[in-house]
Amino acid sequence: MQRAKDILLQMRIWKDTRGQDLIEYALMAGFVAVAAGAIMPGVSTNISKVFSKISVSMSNSANQG
């Protein structure tokens, strides 16, 4: 009986698509940033600064609880 429950749970997980759009948009934004950095070297420093600020912000949020 437990095996049947496990199989049903796995089927539900595979069908669950919540959050998929957010991940796709984040990947697309990352690809655009990388492409812009490759095409225009002057932009790459600005992109690096933005990602650094995001990283610091996320670290601060994680440390606050």
ABEGO torsion letter per residue (X at the ends): XAAAAAAAAAAAAAABABGAAAAAAAAAAAAAAAAAAAABAAAAAAAAAAAAAAAAAAAAAAAAX
